[in-house]
Amino acid sequence: MFDELKSRMNKFWNDDRTLAQTDPEFVELFSNFAYDEVVNEPGANHPDLDDSTRSMAILAALIGCQGLDDFELMVPVAFESGVSAVQVKEIVYQAVAYLGFGRVLPFLKKTNEILEAKNIRLPLEPQSTTTPETRAEAGEQAQIDIFGERMQGFAQSGPEKTRHINKWLAGNCFGDYYTRGGLDTRRREMITLCFLAAQGGCEPQLTSHAVANMRVGNDERFLIAVISQCTPYIGYPRTLNALRCIADAAAKA
């Protein structure tokens, strides 16, 4: 998997020349770190972190940090690691709830370009499991399953002037996205953690979703491994913030 990334990195174009031609020293040091040291570091690994899961975490982190060019490099490699077209699309779709359509649209367009270049017919098979009539109830149940019984009635809670946001969180964020096929709850919570860690400034939500990850089966060591794999793409400050949030979540759990 990562030998392919090294190859793609070397061939990536910068104007009329490849990065291997314009920046050979950088390409070597980054490739050695991101595609060798990070991948093979024992502390950055976990039995549940196979290549396909690792790829999904990196794709989510790249959307979170707005790394469109690197996302384009990573999607074909993710396919080779076993990630399906439906799973890539679901990662992109779910990102809208956490980054907003304005930041996700370029990634959706790029994903479609890649799929069409692979002769994958669009649209893909539908993954929705709800209707406009059932999404609110299904979303609340997803919140309860992930965060616990305290989410019962969340959509109707809080100050009246902002209560509509809680309603949208239940019906849209969870009812529209978390109930879809393609990704199970553990992977949906993992990619949410990556969205939040990579964009930064969302530490309260990051801590909350770290707790949620642990509730659905992604233990502390797994989350540390996931963030470790994202470090080359999101940088050290956001990595350290994420690790602090994971530690706080573990203490609460």
C-alpha atoms as a printed R data frame, in Angstrom:
    type eleno elety resid chain resno       x      y       z
1   ATOM     1    CA   MET     A     1   0.000  0.000   0.000
2   ATOM     2    CA   PHE     A     2   2.569  2.598   1.046
3   ATOM     3    CA   ASP     A     3   5.041  1.654  -1.668
4   ATOM     4    CA   GLU     A     4   2.305  2.766  -4.062
5   ATOM     5    CA   LEU     A     5   1.970  6.064  -2.172
6   ATOM     6    CA   LYS     A     6   5.710  6.630  -2.457
7   ATOM     7    CA   SER     A     7   5.476  6.067  -6.186
8   ATOM     8    CA   ARG     A     8   2.539  8.447  -6.556
9   ATOM     9    CA   MET     A     9   4.298 11.064  -4.432
10  ATOM    10    CA   ASN     A    10   7.352 10.912  -6.709
11  ATOM    11    CA   LYS     A    11   5.187 11.393  -9.791
12  ATOM    12    CA   PHE     A    12   3.039 14.197  -8.395
13  ATOM    13    CA   TRP     A    13   3.210 17.217 -10.669
14  ATOM    14    CA   ASN     A    14   4.297 20.708  -9.638
15  ATOM    15    CA   ASP     A    15   3.608 22.843 -12.701
16  ATOM    16    CA   ASP     A    16   5.536 21.082 -15.486
17  ATOM    17    CA   ARG     A    17   7.785 18.885 -13.338
18  ATOM    18    CA   THR     A    18   7.256 16.192 -10.720
19  ATOM    19    CA   LEU     A    19   7.968 16.725  -7.023
20  ATOM    20    CA   ALA     A    20  10.712 14.124  -7.350
21  ATOM    21    CA   GLN     A    21  12.394 16.519  -9.801
22  ATOM    22    CA   THR     A    22  11.722 19.805  -7.998
23  ATOM    23    CA   ASP     A    23  11.960 18.656  -4.362
24  ATOM    24    CA   PRO     A    24  13.808 15.332  -4.203
25  ATOM    25    CA   GLU     A    25  15.130 15.823  -0.656
26  ATOM    26    CA   PHE     A    26  11.695 16.661   0.700
27  ATOM    27    CA   VAL     A    27  10.033 13.757  -1.096
28  ATOM    28    CA   GLU     A    28  12.580 11.368   0.392
29  ATOM    29    CA   LEU     A    29  12.318 12.621   3.971
30  ATOM    30    CA   PHE     A    30   8.516 12.837   3.936
31  ATOM    31    CA   SER     A    31   8.105  9.435   2.294
32  ATOM    32    CA   ASN     A    32  10.506  7.799   4.730
33  ATOM    33    CA   PHE     A    33   8.609  9.266   7.671
34  ATOM    34    CA   ALA     A    34   4.964  8.989   6.549
35  ATOM    35    CA   TYR     A    35   5.139  5.741   4.594
36  ATOM    36    CA   ASP     A    36   7.734  3.833   6.617
37  ATOM    37    CA   GLU     A    37   8.408  5.097  10.137
38  ATOM    38    CA   VAL     A    38   4.812  5.998  11.006
39  ATOM    39    CA   VAL     A    39   3.382  2.842   9.452
40  ATOM    40    CA   ASN     A    40   5.843  0.522  11.193
41  ATOM    41    CA   GLU     A    41   6.048  2.216  14.597
42  ATOM    42    CA   PRO     A    42   4.718 -0.299  17.186
43  ATOM    43    CA   GLY     A    43   3.116  2.444  19.294
44  ATOM    44    CA   ALA     A    44   1.264  3.739  16.235
45  ATOM    45    CA   ASN     A    45  -0.386  0.426  15.461
46  ATOM    46    CA   HIS     A    46  -3.260 -1.677  16.773
47  ATOM    47    CA   PRO     A    47  -4.703 -5.103  15.875
48  ATOM    48    CA   ASP     A    48  -7.855 -3.419  14.517
49  ATOM    49    CA   LEU     A    49  -5.902 -0.962  12.353
50  ATOM    50    CA   ASP     A    50  -5.587 -2.837   9.079
51  ATOM    51    CA   ASP     A    51  -4.663 -1.108   5.824
52  ATOM    52    CA   SER     A    52  -8.244 -0.388   4.798
53  ATOM    53    CA   THR     A    53  -9.098  1.152   8.181
54  ATOM    54    CA   ARG     A    54  -5.859  3.147   8.122
55  ATOM    55    CA   SER     A    55  -6.736  4.414   4.638
56  ATOM    56    CA   MET     A    56 -10.203  5.517   5.728
57  ATOM    57    CA   ALA     A    57  -8.759  7.414   8.685
58  ATOM    58    CA   ILE     A    58  -6.267  9.207   6.437
59  ATOM    59    CA   LEU     A    59  -8.938 10.091   3.871
60  ATOM    60    CA   ALA     A    60 -11.105 11.583   6.635
61  ATOM    61    CA   ALA     A    61  -8.145 13.530   8.026
62  ATOM    62    CA   LEU     A    62  -7.307 14.900   4.573
63  ATOM    63    CA   ILE     A    63 -10.858 16.167   4.157
64  ATOM    64    CA   GLY     A    64 -10.687 17.667   7.644
65  ATOM    65    CA   CYS     A    65  -7.457 19.575   6.913
66  ATOM    66    CA   GLN     A    66  -8.542 20.418   3.349
67  ATOM    67    CA   GLY     A    67  -5.749 18.398   1.736
68  ATOM    68    CA   LEU     A    68  -7.415 17.999  -1.655
69  ATOM    69    CA   ASP     A    69  -4.274 17.227  -3.672
70  ATOM    70    CA   ASP     A    70  -3.153 14.548  -1.230
71  ATOM    71    CA   PHE     A    71  -6.713 13.189  -1.109
72  ATOM    72    CA   GLU     A    72  -6.461 12.675  -4.862
73  ATOM    73    CA   LEU     A    73  -3.277 10.662  -4.324
74  ATOM    74    CA   MET     A    74  -4.754  8.642  -1.481
75  ATOM    75    CA   VAL     A    75  -8.098  7.502  -2.953
76  ATOM    76    CA   PRO     A    76  -6.616  5.032  -5.507
77  ATOM    77    CA   VAL     A    77  -4.335  3.647  -2.802
78  ATOM    78    CA   ALA     A    78  -7.347  3.260  -0.499
79  ATOM    79    CA   PHE     A    79  -9.067  1.219  -3.220
80  ATOM    80    CA   GLU     A    80  -6.031 -1.059  -3.413
81  ATOM    81    CA   SER     A    81  -6.129 -1.560   0.370
82  ATOM    82    CA   GLY     A    82  -9.713 -2.830   0.173
83  ATOM    83    CA   VAL     A    83 -11.755  0.338   0.690
84  ATOM    84    CA   SER     A    84 -14.804  0.306  -1.595
85  ATOM    85    CA   ALA     A    85 -16.192  3.107  -3.720
86  ATOM    86    CA   VAL     A    86 -19.258  3.189  -1.466
87  ATOM    87    CA   GLN     A    87 -17.067  3.591   1.635
88  ATOM    88    CA   VAL     A    88 -15.117  6.473   0.086
89  ATOM    89    CA   LYS     A    89 -18.374  8.178  -0.853
90  ATOM    90    CA   GLU     A    90 -19.779  7.650   2.661
91  ATOM    91    CA   ILE     A    91 -16.678  9.251   4.189
92  ATOM    92    CA   VAL     A    92 -17.136 12.270   1.939
93  ATOM    93    CA   TYR     A    93 -20.882 12.496   2.587
94  ATOM    94    CA   GLN     A    94 -20.509 12.308   6.377
95  ATOM    95    CA   ALA     A    95 -17.865 15.037   6.314
96  ATOM    96    CA   VAL     A    96 -20.584 17.534   5.368
97  ATOM    97    CA   ALA     A    97 -22.091 17.275   8.858
98  ATOM    98    CA   TYR     A    98 -18.749 18.153  10.477
99  ATOM    99    CA   LEU     A    99 -17.098 20.524   7.997
100 ATOM   100    CA   GLY     A   100 -19.988 21.935   6.002
101 ATOM   101    CA   PHE     A   101 -20.849 21.609   2.332
102 ATOM   102    CA   GLY     A   102 -18.646 24.538   1.328
103 ATOM   103    CA   ARG     A   103 -15.480 22.723   2.378
104 ATOM   104    CA   VAL     A   104 -16.548 19.249   1.276
105 ATOM   105    CA   LEU     A   105 -17.839 19.982  -2.237
106 ATOM   106    CA   PRO     A   106 -14.352 19.945  -3.856
107 ATOM   107    CA   PHE     A   107 -13.738 16.490  -2.343
108 ATOM   108    CA   LEU     A   108 -17.054 15.176  -3.653
109 ATOM   109    CA   LYS     A   109 -16.251 16.464  -7.138
110 ATOM   110    CA   LYS     A   110 -12.747 14.979  -7.003
111 ATOM   111    CA   THR     A   111 -14.110 11.621  -5.813
112 ATOM   112    CA   ASN     A   112 -16.526 11.536  -8.722
113 ATOM   113    CA   GLU     A   113 -13.711 12.312 -11.170
114 ATOM   114    CA   ILE     A   114 -11.649  9.433  -9.771
115 ATOM   115    CA   LEU     A   115 -14.569  6.986  -9.881
116 ATOM   116    CA   GLU     A   116 -15.495  7.928 -13.421
117 ATOM   117    CA   ALA     A   117 -11.862  7.517 -14.493
118 ATOM   118    CA   LYS     A   118 -12.084  3.960 -13.105
119 ATOM   119    CA   ASN     A   119 -15.261  3.390 -15.142
120 ATOM   120    CA   ILE     A   120 -17.364  3.097 -12.004
121 ATOM   121    CA   ARG     A   121 -20.902  4.063 -12.917
122 ATOM   122    CA   LEU     A   122 -22.489  6.900 -10.976
123 ATOM   123    CA   PRO     A   123 -24.628  7.230  -8.993
124 ATOM   124    CA   LEU     A   124 -23.597  4.373  -6.735
125 ATOM   125    CA   GLU     A   125 -26.084  2.051  -5.092
126 ATOM   126    CA   PRO     A   126 -28.263  4.011  -2.612
127 ATOM   127    CA   GLN     A   127 -27.318  3.621   1.059
128 ATOM   128    CA   SER     A   128 -30.086  5.514   2.821
129 ATOM   129    CA   THR     A   129 -32.128  3.517   5.337
130 ATOM   130    CA   THR     A   130 -34.502  6.293   6.461
131 ATOM   131    CA   THR     A   131 -37.285  8.415   5.035
132 ATOM   132    CA   PRO     A   132 -38.238 12.020   5.823
133 ATOM   133    CA   GLU     A   133 -40.789 10.551   8.213
134 ATOM   134    CA   THR     A   134 -38.380  8.221  10.068
135 ATOM   135    CA   ARG     A   135 -35.084 10.138  10.066
136 ATOM   136    CA   ALA     A   136 -35.691 12.017  13.326
137 ATOM   137    CA   GLU     A   137 -36.565  8.895  15.332
138 ATOM   138    CA   ALA     A   138 -33.745  6.909  13.735
139 ATOM   139    CA   GLY     A   139 -31.295  9.722  14.418
140 ATOM   140    CA   GLU     A   140 -32.257  9.914  18.077
141 ATOM   141    CA   GLN     A   141 -31.821  6.157  18.396
142 ATOM   142    CA   ALA     A   142 -28.377  6.420  16.800
143 ATOM   143    CA   GLN     A   143 -27.441  9.126  19.316
144 ATOM   144    CA   ILE     A   144 -28.642  6.908  22.189
145 ATOM   145    CA   ASP     A   145 -26.724  3.913  20.840
146 ATOM   146    CA   ILE     A   146 -23.534  5.934  20.523
147 ATOM   147    CA   PHE     A   147 -23.659  8.357  23.480
148 ATOM   148    CA   GLY     A   148 -26.026  6.650  25.908
149 ATOM   149    CA   GLU     A   149 -29.508  7.106  27.331
150 ATOM   150    CA   ARG     A   150 -28.828 10.738  28.214
151 ATOM   151    CA   MET     A   151 -29.533 11.516  24.542
152 ATOM   152    CA   GLN     A   152 -33.181 10.505  24.956
153 ATOM   153    CA   GLY     A   153 -35.194 13.612  24.087
154 ATOM   154    CA   PHE     A   154 -32.081 15.584  23.078
155 ATOM   155    CA   ALA     A   155 -33.830 17.055  20.020
156 ATOM   156    CA   GLN     A   156 -36.370 18.783  22.256
157 ATOM   157    CA   SER     A   157 -33.855 19.917  24.890
158 ATOM   158    CA   GLY     A   158 -31.994 23.164  25.529
159 ATOM   159    CA   PRO     A   159 -32.997 26.824  25.265
160 ATOM   160    CA   GLU     A   160 -35.966 27.348  22.966
161 ATOM   161    CA   LYS     A   161 -34.103 29.890  20.826
162 ATOM   162    CA   THR     A   162 -31.449 27.328  19.820
163 ATOM   163    CA   ARG     A   163 -33.464 24.125  20.148
164 ATOM   164    CA   HIS     A   164 -33.711 23.782  16.378
165 ATOM   165    CA   ILE     A   165 -29.957 23.026  16.260
166 ATOM   166    CA   ASN     A   166 -30.448 20.040  18.556
167 ATOM   167    CA   LYS     A   167 -33.317 18.928  16.325
168 ATOM   168    CA   TRP     A   168 -31.053 19.184  13.268
169 ATOM   169    CA   LEU     A   169 -28.267 17.269  15.002
170 ATOM   170    CA   ALA     A   170 -30.638 14.390  15.670
171 ATOM   171    CA   GLY     A   171 -32.423 14.349  12.332
172 ATOM   172    CA   ASN     A   172 -29.695 15.500   9.960
173 ATOM   173    CA   CYS     A   173 -26.275 14.646  11.432
174 ATOM   174    CA   PHE     A   174 -27.345 11.307  12.882
175 ATOM   175    CA   GLY     A   175 -30.609 10.513  11.100
176 ATOM   176    CA   ASP     A   176 -29.403 11.330   7.606
177 ATOM   177    CA   TYR     A   177 -25.786 10.136   7.842
178 ATOM   178    CA   TYR     A   178 -25.130  7.673  10.672
179 ATOM   179    CA   THR     A   179 -28.044  5.467   9.626
180 ATOM   180    CA   ARG     A   180 -26.714  4.958   6.101
181 ATOM   181    CA   GLY     A   181 -25.135  1.735   4.870
182 ATOM   182    CA   GLY     A   182 -21.546  1.349   3.712
183 ATOM   183    CA   LEU     A   183 -19.867  2.015   7.069
184 ATOM   184    CA   ASP     A   184 -20.632  0.561  10.470
185 ATOM   185    CA   THR     A   185 -20.922  2.683  13.617
186 ATOM   186    CA   ARG     A   186 -17.350  2.024  14.752
187 ATOM   187    CA   ARG     A   187 -15.927  3.314  11.484
188 ATOM   188    CA   ARG     A   188 -18.311  6.263  11.362
189 ATOM   189    CA   GLU     A   189 -17.197  7.340  14.811
190 ATOM   190    CA   MET     A   190 -13.542  6.843  13.841
191 ATOM   191    CA   ILE     A   191 -13.827  9.068  10.780
192 ATOM   192    CA   THR     A   192 -15.696 11.684  12.823
193 ATOM   193    CA   LEU     A   193 -12.767 11.754  15.240
194 ATOM   194    CA   CYS     A   194 -10.450 12.322  12.261
195 ATOM   195    CA   PHE     A   195 -12.625 15.116  10.821
196 ATOM   196    CA   LEU     A   196 -12.601 16.931  14.156
197 ATOM   197    CA   ALA     A   197  -8.924 16.400  14.916
198 ATOM   198    CA   ALA     A   198  -7.785 17.510  11.472
199 ATOM   199    CA   GLN     A   199  -9.778 20.734  11.284
200 ATOM   200    CA   GLY     A   200  -8.854 21.856  14.809
201 ATOM   201    CA   GLY     A   201 -10.774 24.205  17.084
202 ATOM   202    CA   CYS     A   202 -13.337 21.514  17.933
203 ATOM   203    CA   GLU     A   203 -11.785 20.126  21.104
204 ATOM   204    CA   PRO     A   204 -15.010 19.875  23.153
205 ATOM   205    CA   GLN     A   205 -16.651 17.910  20.340
206 ATOM   206    CA   LEU     A   206 -13.456 15.923  19.816
207 ATOM   207    CA   THR     A   207 -13.442 14.828  23.452
208 ATOM   208    CA   SER     A   208 -17.134 13.932  23.265
209 ATOM   209    CA   HIS     A   209 -16.608 11.821  20.170
210 ATOM   210    CA   ALA     A   210 -13.537 10.169  21.676
211 ATOM   211    CA   VAL     A   211 -15.803  9.033  24.513
212 ATOM   212    CA   ALA     A   212 -18.352  7.877  21.929
213 ATOM   213    CA   ASN     A   213 -15.654  5.943  20.077
214 ATOM   214    CA   MET     A   214 -14.788  4.096  23.260
215 ATOM   215    CA   ARG     A   215 -18.464  3.317  23.880
216 ATOM   216    CA   VAL     A   216 -18.814  1.672  20.451
217 ATOM   217    CA   GLY     A   217 -15.625 -0.388  20.731
218 ATOM   218    CA   ASN     A   218 -12.734  1.816  19.575
219 ATOM   219    CA   ASP     A   219 -10.504  1.699  22.636
220 ATOM   220    CA   GLU     A   220  -7.969  4.318  23.709
221 ATOM   221    CA   ARG     A   221  -4.996  2.520  22.136
222 ATOM   222    CA   PHE     A   222  -6.852  2.237  18.836
223 ATOM   223    CA   LEU     A   223  -7.657  5.971  18.835
224 ATOM   224    CA   ILE     A   224  -4.028  6.826  19.607
225 ATOM   225    CA   ALA     A   225  -2.958  4.642  16.693
226 ATOM   226    CA   VAL     A   226  -5.465  6.315  14.371
227 ATOM   227    CA   ILE     A   227  -4.313  9.824  15.270
228 ATOM   228    CA   SER     A   228  -0.688  8.716  14.994
229 ATOM   229    CA   GLN     A   229  -1.309  7.586  11.416
230 ATOM   230    CA   CYS     A   230  -2.829 10.997  10.654
231 ATOM   231    CA   THR     A   231   0.113 12.964  12.097
232 ATOM   232    CA   PRO     A   232   2.016 13.446   8.803
233 ATOM   233    CA   TYR     A   233  -1.101 14.980   7.252
234 ATOM   234    CA   ILE     A   234  -2.421 17.179  10.091
235 ATOM   235    CA   GLY     A   235   0.796 18.216  11.874
236 ATOM   236    CA   TYR     A   236   1.918 18.025  15.475
237 ATOM   237    CA   PRO     A   237  -0.197 20.745  17.144
238 ATOM   238    CA   ARG     A   238  -3.472 19.140  16.077
239 ATOM   239    CA   THR     A   239  -2.093 15.692  16.841
240 ATOM   240    CA   LEU     A   240  -1.173 16.727  20.381
241 ATOM   241    CA   ASN     A   241  -4.566 18.383  20.891
242 ATOM   242    CA   ALA     A   242  -6.281 15.200  19.739
243 ATOM   243    CA   LEU     A   243  -4.183 13.032  22.047
244 ATOM   244    CA   ARG     A   244  -5.075 15.267  24.988
245 ATOM   245    CA   CYS     A   245  -8.769 14.948  24.142
246 ATOM   246    CA   ILE     A   246  -8.433 11.162  23.903
247 ATOM   247    CA   ALA     A   247  -6.725 11.078  27.306
248 ATOM   248    CA   ASP     A   248  -9.507 13.222  28.795
249 ATOM   249    CA   ALA     A   249 -12.093 10.915  27.260
250 ATOM   250    CA   ALA     A   250 -10.367  7.848  28.672
251 ATOM   251    CA   ALA     A   251 -10.397  9.428  32.136
252 ATOM   252    CA   LYS     A   252 -14.140 10.099  31.818
253 ATOM   253    CA   ALA     A   253 -14.828  6.628  30.484
